[in-house]
């Protein structure tokens, strides 16, 4: 079985991303004690901290100028509202 990191590297389209989101949902529902950040606020704070830290890390492999931040923000925001 591939590691989560290897599966993330292979996400190239919407369907891959949706599959990944379903895997995260499944993982949280079936292994909640393995999650460091088990509430929405802690999860979002961890995302923020990771971006701040990783973007200046020597290990950074993300092209931060090639991300559609408006779409990402819309996805996160709609998770708050959509039923």
C-alpha positions as CSV (number, residue, x, y, z in Angstrom):
1,X,0.0,0.0,0.0
2,X,1.3,3.5,-0.9
3,X,2.0,6.0,1.8
4,X,-0.3,9.0,2.1
5,X,2.5,11.2,0.9
6,X,2.9,9.2,-2.3
7,X,-0.8,9.3,-3.0
8,X,-0.9,13.0,-2.4
9,X,1.9,13.5,-5.0
10,X,-0.2,11.7,-7.6
11,X,-3.3,14.0,-7.2
12,X,-3.6,15.7,-10.6
13,X,-7.3,16.4,-11.0
14,X,-10.6,17.0,-9.3
15,X,-11.5,13.3,-9.1
16,X,-8.1,12.5,-7.4
17,X,-8.7,15.3,-4.9
18,X,-12.2,14.1,-4.1
19,X,-10.9,10.6,-3.6
20,X,-8.3,12.0,-1.2
21,X,-10.9,14.0,0.7
22,X,-13.0,10.8,1.1
23,X,-9.9,9.0,2.4
24,X,-9.4,11.8,5.0
25,X,-13.0,11.5,6.1
26,X,-12.8,7.7,6.4
27,X,-9.5,8.0,8.3
28,X,-10.9,10.5,10.8
29,X,-14.1,8.5,11.3
30,X,-12.3,5.2,11.8
31,X,-9.1,6.5,13.6
32,X,-10.0,9.7,15.4
33,X,-7.5,9.2,18.1
34,X,-4.7,9.3,15.5
35,X,-5.6,12.8,14.6
36,X,-3.6,15.5,16.4
37,X,-6.2,18.2,15.5
38,X,-9.7,16.8,16.1
39,X,-11.7,20.1,16.0
40,X,-12.2,22.5,13.1
41,X,-10.3,25.3,14.9
42,X,-7.3,23.1,15.7
43,X,-7.3,21.7,12.2
44,X,-7.3,25.2,10.6
45,X,-4.7,26.5,13.0
46,X,-2.4,23.5,12.2
47,X,-2.9,24.2,8.4
48,X,-1.9,27.9,9.0
49,X,1.1,27.0,11.1
50,X,2.3,24.4,8.6
51,X,2.1,26.8,5.7
52,X,4.0,29.5,7.6
53,X,6.7,27.0,8.7
54,X,7.0,24.9,5.6
55,X,7.0,27.7,3.2
56,X,10.3,28.9,4.6
57,X,11.8,25.5,5.3
58,X,14.8,24.2,3.4
59,X,12.6,21.1,2.7
60,X,9.9,23.2,1.0
61,X,8.9,21.7,-2.4
62,X,5.7,23.7,-2.9
63,X,5.5,26.4,-5.6
64,X,3.6,28.9,-3.5
65,X,3.2,31.2,-6.5
66,X,1.4,28.5,-8.4
67,X,-1.6,28.0,-6.1
68,X,-5.1,29.4,-6.8
69,X,-5.6,30.8,-3.3
70,X,-9.1,32.1,-4.1
71,X,-10.3,28.7,-5.1
72,X,-8.7,27.1,-2.0
73,X,-10.3,29.8,0.2
74,X,-13.7,29.2,-1.4
75,X,-13.5,25.5,-0.8
76,X,-12.6,26.0,2.8
77,X,-15.3,28.6,3.3
78,X,-18.0,26.5,1.6
79,X,-17.2,23.7,4.0
80,X,-18.6,26.0,6.7
81,X,-21.9,26.6,4.8
82,X,-22.8,23.7,2.5
83,X,-25.1,21.0,3.7
